[in-house]
Amino acid sequence: MKVAPTVVFLFRDSEGFASAISDALRPNPSSSLRRLEDSFELSLDGYGIKDHNASGSIFHFVDAEGIYKVSLVVMQHYEPPVLACAVNEVLGKIAGDNSSLISTLYVPIILGSSQLIRESKSLKSEERKALVYGLQVGQETQIAEALRSRTEKPPPSLRIQHETSACILHLVRVLRLPTFFLIGQTGQHSHNKSTEEFEIFHTLGEILASATGLHYSKDNVTWNPTKISRDSKEPWRALYG
């Protein structure tokens, strides 16, 4: 599975977050980049899974010389235990197919307050705005260092209780893939949840654009974040620690 040195890694979800992000990231008007769409389907037979494949879409941003600059990998949604197998297979392909030049992953996610567990404390005044945590995993990169000024460092006590996110976090550590998680936290302003979620979404989009050299277009955002609660129970979450 061919990807660029810079990869934005997403999962399709019922609220359309992944689709909204992938639609909003476009080539800069002044650049020569063009956007190509591809798909992938990887067998999971090696895991003993016969009725599912690891599949999804890839949006490549390619320059005038045909060089892949940025790839947006959008996987289909899976439930555990297929989830871990599908993610492992795709991440393994990303790591294995780029042995000479390891790709850097950016993983944007938005989680509810009950899915980000930390020690209880009073929020400082500067934390009362839409909050995006930045979590670096693996090899340090210059871009990741620059992103720290635009994100909040997670407290040591922070725990992610969300199946997909915890699975990706565990596997990129195992595969030693340099990865930067952008974690937006909702639930800080319960009186205006919709506005808060869109503020976090736009912040994530702008940070991704700065990290990838793409353009974030608010005009292309179509997102309905209020269909379901992010605070639902997930019985398999203990599997990943």
Contacts in CASP RR format, 6 or more apart in sequence:
PFRMAT RR
TARGET T0000
AUTHOR 0000-0000-0000
METHOD contacts of the structure
MODEL  1
MKVAPTVVFLFRDSEGFASAISDALRPNPSSSLRRLEDSFELSLDGYGIK
DHNASGSIFHFVDAEGIYKVSLVVMQHYEPPVLACAVNEVLGKIAGDNSS
LISTLYVPIILGSSQLIRESKSLKSEERKALVYGLQVGQETQIAEALRSR
TEKPPPSLRIQHETSACILHLVRVLRLPTFFLIGQTGQHSHNKSTEEFEI
FHTLGEILASATGLHYSKDNVTWNPTKISRDSKEPWRALYG
1 40 0 8 1.000
1 42 0 8 1.000
1 58 0 8 1.000
1 90 0 8 1.000
1 93 0 8 1.000
1 94 0 8 1.000
1 97 0 8 1.000
2 68 0 8 1.000
2 97 0 8 1.000
3 58 0 8 1.000
3 60 0 8 1.000
3 68 0 8 1.000
3 71 0 8 1.000
3 73 0 8 1.000
3 94 0 8 1.000
3 97 0 8 1.000
3 98 0 8 1.000
3 103 0 8 1.000
4 60 0 8 1.000
4 61 0 8 1.000
4 68 0 8 1.000
4 69 0 8 1.000
4 70 0 8 1.000
4 71 0 8 1.000
4 103 0 8 1.000
5 68 0 8 1.000
5 69 0 8 1.000
5 98 0 8 1.000
5 101 0 8 1.000
5 102 0 8 1.000
5 103 0 8 1.000
5 104 0 8 1.000
6 69 0 8 1.000
6 70 0 8 1.000
6 71 0 8 1.000
6 103 0 8 1.000
6 104 0 8 1.000
6 106 0 8 1.000
6 211 0 8 1.000
6 212 0 8 1.000
7 70 0 8 1.000
7 71 0 8 1.000
7 72 0 8 1.000
7 73 0 8 1.000
7 94 0 8 1.000
7 103 0 8 1.000
7 104 0 8 1.000
7 105 0 8 1.000
7 106 0 8 1.000
8 21 0 8 1.000
8 22 0 8 1.000
8 25 0 8 1.000
8 70 0 8 1.000
8 71 0 8 1.000
8 72 0 8 1.000
8 73 0 8 1.000
8 105 0 8 1.000
8 106 0 8 1.000
8 107 0 8 1.000
8 108 0 8 1.000
8 208 0 8 1.000
8 212 0 8 1.000
9 73 0 8 1.000
9 75 0 8 1.000
9 105 0 8 1.000
9 106 0 8 1.000
9 107 0 8 1.000
9 168 0 8 1.000
9 179 0 8 1.000
10 17 0 8 1.000
10 18 0 8 1.000
10 21 0 8 1.000
10 22 0 8 1.000
10 72 0 8 1.000
10 73 0 8 1.000
10 74 0 8 1.000
10 75 0 8 1.000
10 107 0 8 1.000
10 108 0 8 1.000
11 18 0 8 1.000
11 74 0 8 1.000
11 75 0 8 1.000
11 76 0 8 1.000
11 77 0 8 1.000
11 164 0 8 1.000
12 18 0 8 1.000
12 19 0 8 1.000
12 56 0 8 1.000
12 74 0 8 1.000
12 75 0 8 1.000
12 76 0 8 1.000
12 77 0 8 1.000
13 77 0 8 1.000
14 77 0 8 1.000
14 227 0 8 1.000
14 228 0 8 1.000
15 223 0 8 1.000
15 224 0 8 1.000
15 225 0 8 1.000
15 226 0 8 1.000
15 227 0 8 1.000
15 228 0 8 1.000
16 223 0 8 1.000
16 224 0 8 1.000
17 110 0 8 1.000
17 201 0 8 1.000
17 223 0 8 1.000
17 225 0 8 1.000
18 74 0 8 1.000
19 74 0 8 1.000
19 222 0 8 1.000
20 201 0 8 1.000
20 221 0 8 1.000
20 222 0 8 1.000
20 223 0 8 1.000
21 72 0 8 1.000
21 108 0 8 1.000
21 201 0 8 1.000
21 204 0 8 1.000
21 205 0 8 1.000
21 208 0 8 1.000
22 57 0 8 1.000
22 59 0 8 1.000
22 72 0 8 1.000
22 74 0 8 1.000
23 220 0 8 1.000
23 221 0 8 1.000
23 222 0 8 1.000
24 205 0 8 1.000
24 216 0 8 1.000
24 217 0 8 1.000
24 218 0 8 1.000
24 220 0 8 1.000
24 221 0 8 1.000
25 72 0 8 1.000
25 205 0 8 1.000
25 208 0 8 1.000
25 209 0 8 1.000
25 212 0 8 1.000
25 214 0 8 1.000
25 215 0 8 1.000
25 216 0 8 1.000
25 217 0 8 1.000
26 35 0 8 1.000
26 214 0 8 1.000
26 215 0 8 1.000
26 216 0 8 1.000
26 217 0 8 1.000
26 220 0 8 1.000
27 33 0 8 1.000
27 34 0 8 1.000
27 35 0 8 1.000
27 61 0 8 1.000
27 214 0 8 1.000
27 215 0 8 1.000
28 213 0 8 1.000
28 214 0 8 1.000
28 215 0 8 1.000
29 215 0 8 1.000
31 63 0 8 1.000
32 63 0 8 1.000
32 64 0 8 1.000
33 61 0 8 1.000
33 62 0 8 1.000
33 63 0 8 1.000
33 69 0 8 1.000
33 70 0 8 1.000
33 214 0 8 1.000
34 61 0 8 1.000
34 62 0 8 1.000
35 59 0 8 1.000
35 60 0 8 1.000
35 61 0 8 1.000
35 62 0 8 1.000
36 59 0 8 1.000
36 60 0 8 1.000
36 61 0 8 1.000
36 62 0 8 1.000
37 57 0 8 1.000
37 58 0 8 1.000
37 59 0 8 1.000
37 60 0 8 1.000
38 57 0 8 1.000
38 58 0 8 1.000
38 59 0 8 1.000
38 60 0 8 1.000
39 55 0 8 1.000
39 56 0 8 1.000
39 57 0 8 1.000
39 58 0 8 1.000
40 54 0 8 1.000
40 55 0 8 1.000
40 56 0 8 1.000
40 57 0 8 1.000
40 58 0 8 1.000
40 90 0 8 1.000
41 53 0 8 1.000
41 54 0 8 1.000
41 55 0 8 1.000
41 56 0 8 1.000
42 53 0 8 1.000
42 54 0 8 1.000
42 55 0 8 1.000
42 86 0 8 1.000
42 89 0 8 1.000
42 90 0 8 1.000
42 93 0 8 1.000
43 53 0 8 1.000
43 54 0 8 1.000
44 50 0 8 1.000
44 52 0 8 1.000
44 53 0 8 1.000
44 54 0 8 1.000
44 82 0 8 1.000
44 85 0 8 1.000
44 86 0 8 1.000
44 89 0 8 1.000
47 85 0 8 1.000
47 89 0 8 1.000
49 82 0 8 1.000
49 85 0 8 1.000
52 78 0 8 1.000
52 82 0 8 1.000
52 86 0 8 1.000
54 75 0 8 1.000
54 76 0 8 1.000
54 78 0 8 1.000
54 85 0 8 1.000
54 86 0 8 1.000
54 87 0 8 1.000
54 89 0 8 1.000
54 90 0 8 1.000
55 75 0 8 1.000
55 76 0 8 1.000
56 73 0 8 1.000
56 74 0 8 1.000
56 75 0 8 1.000
56 76 0 8 1.000
57 73 0 8 1.000
57 74 0 8 1.000
58 71 0 8 1.000
58 72 0 8 1.000
58 73 0 8 1.000
58 74 0 8 1.000
59 71 0 8 1.000
59 72 0 8 1.000
59 74 0 8 1.000
60 68 0 8 1.000
60 70 0 8 1.000
60 71 0 8 1.000
60 72 0 8 1.000
61 68 0 8 1.000
61 69 0 8 1.000
61 70 0 8 1.000
61 71 0 8 1.000
61 212 0 8 1.000
61 214 0 8 1.000
62 68 0 8 1.000
62 69 0 8 1.000
63 69 0 8 1.000
70 212 0 8 1.000
70 213 0 8 1.000
70 214 0 8 1.000
71 103 0 8 1.000
73 90 0 8 1.000
73 94 0 8 1.000
75 86 0 8 1.000
75 87 0 8 1.000
75 90 0 8 1.000
76 86 0 8 1.000
78 86 0 8 1.000
78 87 0 8 1.000
79 236 0 8 1.000
80 163 0 8 1.000
80 167 0 8 1.000
80 236 0 8 1.000
80 239 0 8 1.000
81 236 0 8 1.000
81 239 0 8 1.000
83 163 0 8 1.000
83 164 0 8 1.000
83 167 0 8 1.000
84 167 0 8 1.000
84 171 0 8 1.000
84 239 0 8 1.000
84 240 0 8 1.000
87 164 0 8 1.000
87 167 0 8 1.000
87 168 0 8 1.000
87 171 0 8 1.000
88 171 0 8 1.000
91 168 0 8 1.000
91 171 0 8 1.000
91 172 0 8 1.000
91 175 0 8 1.000
91 177 0 8 1.000
92 175 0 8 1.000
94 103 0 8 1.000
94 105 0 8 1.000
94 177 0 8 1.000
95 102 0 8 1.000
95 103 0 8 1.000
95 175 0 8 1.000
95 176 0 8 1.000
95 177 0 8 1.000
102 139 0 8 1.000
102 177 0 8 1.000
102 178 0 8 1.000
103 177 0 8 1.000
104 141 0 8 1.000
104 143 0 8 1.000
104 144 0 8 1.000
104 178 0 8 1.000
104 179 0 8 1.000
104 180 0 8 1.000
105 172 0 8 1.000
105 177 0 8 1.000
105 178 0 8 1.000
105 179 0 8 1.000
105 180 0 8 1.000
106 179 0 8 1.000
106 180 0 8 1.000
106 182 0 8 1.000
106 208 0 8 1.000
106 211 0 8 1.000
106 212 0 8 1.000
107 165 0 8 1.000
107 168 0 8 1.000
107 179 0 8 1.000
107 180 0 8 1.000
107 181 0 8 1.000
107 182 0 8 1.000
108 182 0 8 1.000
108 184 0 8 1.000
108 204 0 8 1.000
108 205 0 8 1.000
108 207 0 8 1.000
108 208 0 8 1.000
109 162 0 8 1.000
109 164 0 8 1.000
109 165 0 8 1.000
109 181 0 8 1.000
109 182 0 8 1.000
109 183 0 8 1.000
109 184 0 8 1.000
110 183 0 8 1.000
110 184 0 8 1.000
110 185 0 8 1.000
110 186 0 8 1.000
110 197 0 8 1.000
110 200 0 8 1.000
110 201 0 8 1.000
110 204 0 8 1.000
110 225 0 8 1.000
110 230 0 8 1.000
111 160 0 8 1.000
111 162 0 8 1.000
111 165 0 8 1.000
111 183 0 8 1.000
111 184 0 8 1.000
111 185 0 8 1.000
111 186 0 8 1.000
111 230 0 8 1.000
112 185 0 8 1.000
112 186 0 8 1.000
112 187 0 8 1.000
112 230 0 8 1.000
112 231 0 8 1.000
113 185 0 8 1.000
113 186 0 8 1.000
113 187 0 8 1.000
113 188 0 8 1.000
113 231 0 8 1.000
114 161 0 8 1.000
114 230 0 8 1.000
114 231 0 8 1.000
115 160 0 8 1.000
115 161 0 8 1.000
115 162 0 8 1.000
115 230 0 8 1.000
115 231 0 8 1.000
116 133 0 8 1.000
116 158 0 8 1.000
116 159 0 8 1.000
116 160 0 8 1.000
116 161 0 8 1.000
116 183 0 8 1.000
116 185 0 8 1.000
117 157 0 8 1.000
117 158 0 8 1.000
117 159 0 8 1.000
117 160 0 8 1.000
117 161 0 8 1.000
118 155 0 8 1.000
118 157 0 8 1.000
118 158 0 8 1.000
118 159 0 8 1.000
119 155 0 8 1.000
119 157 0 8 1.000
123 188 0 8 1.000
127 152 0 8 1.000
127 188 0 8 1.000
128 188 0 8 1.000
128 189 0 8 1.000
129 199 0 8 1.000
130 184 0 8 1.000
130 188 0 8 1.000
130 196 0 8 1.000
130 199 0 8 1.000
130 200 0 8 1.000
130 203 0 8 1.000
131 152 0 8 1.000
131 184 0 8 1.000
131 185 0 8 1.000
131 188 0 8 1.000
131 200 0 8 1.000
132 150 0 8 1.000
132 151 0 8 1.000
132 152 0 8 1.000
132 182 0 8 1.000
132 183 0 8 1.000
132 184 0 8 1.000
132 185 0 8 1.000
132 200 0 8 1.000
132 203 0 8 1.000
132 204 0 8 1.000
132 207 0 8 1.000
133 151 0 8 1.000
133 152 0 8 1.000
133 153 0 8 1.000
133 154 0 8 1.000
133 158 0 8 1.000
133 181 0 8 1.000
133 182 0 8 1.000
133 183 0 8 1.000
133 184 0 8 1.000
133 185 0 8 1.000
134 147 0 8 1.000
134 148 0 8 1.000
134 151 0 8 1.000
134 152 0 8 1.000
134 153 0 8 1.000
134 154 0 8 1.000
134 180 0 8 1.000
134 181 0 8 1.000
134 182 0 8 1.000
134 183 0 8 1.000
135 154 0 8 1.000
135 180 0 8 1.000
135 181 0 8 1.000
135 183 0 8 1.000
136 144 0 8 1.000
136 148 0 8 1.000
136 178 0 8 1.000
136 179 0 8 1.000
136 180 0 8 1.000
136 181 0 8 1.000
137 169 0 8 1.000
137 172 0 8 1.000
137 173 0 8 1.000
137 177 0 8 1.000
137 178 0 8 1.000
137 179 0 8 1.000
137 180 0 8 1.000
137 181 0 8 1.000
138 172 0 8 1.000
138 173 0 8 1.000
138 176 0 8 1.000
138 177 0 8 1.000
138 178 0 8 1.000
138 179 0 8 1.000
139 176 0 8 1.000
139 178 0 8 1.000
140 178 0 8 1.000
141 178 0 8 1.000
141 180 0 8 1.000
143 180 0 8 1.000
143 211 0 8 1.000
144 178 0 8 1.000
144 180 0 8 1.000
146 210 0 8 1.000
147 180 0 8 1.000
147 182 0 8 1.000
147 207 0 8 1.000
147 210 0 8 1.000
147 211 0 8 1.000
150 207 0 8 1.000
150 210 0 8 1.000
151 182 0 8 1.000
151 207 0 8 1.000
154 183 0 8 1.000
160 166 0 8 1.000
160 169 0 8 1.000
160 183 0 8 1.000
161 234 0 8 1.000
161 237 0 8 1.000
162 230 0 8 1.000
162 234 0 8 1.000
162 237 0 8 1.000
163 234 0 8 1.000
163 236 0 8 1.000
163 237 0 8 1.000
163 240 0 8 1.000
165 181 0 8 1.000
165 183 0 8 1.000
166 237 0 8 1.000
166 240 0 8 1.000
166 241 0 8 1.000
167 240 0 8 1.000
168 179 0 8 1.000
169 181 0 8 1.000
169 240 0 8 1.000
170 240 0 8 1.000
170 241 0 8 1.000
172 179 0 8 1.000
180 211 0 8 1.000
182 204 0 8 1.000
182 207 0 8 1.000
182 208 0 8 1.000
184 200 0 8 1.000
184 203 0 8 1.000
184 204 0 8 1.000
185 200 0 8 1.000
186 193 0 8 1.000
186 196 0 8 1.000
186 197 0 8 1.000
186 200 0 8 1.000
186 230 0 8 1.000
187 193 0 8 1.000
187 196 0 8 1.000
188 196 0 8 1.000
189 195 0 8 1.000
189 196 0 8 1.000
193 226 0 8 1.000
194 225 0 8 1.000
194 226 0 8 1.000
197 225 0 8 1.000
197 226 0 8 1.000
198 223 0 8 1.000
198 225 0 8 1.000
201 221 0 8 1.000
201 223 0 8 1.000
201 225 0 8 1.000
202 216 0 8 1.000
202 218 0 8 1.000
202 221 0 8 1.000
205 216 0 8 1.000
206 216 0 8 1.000
208 214 0 8 1.000
208 216 0 8 1.000
209 215 0 8 1.000
209 216 0 8 1.000
END
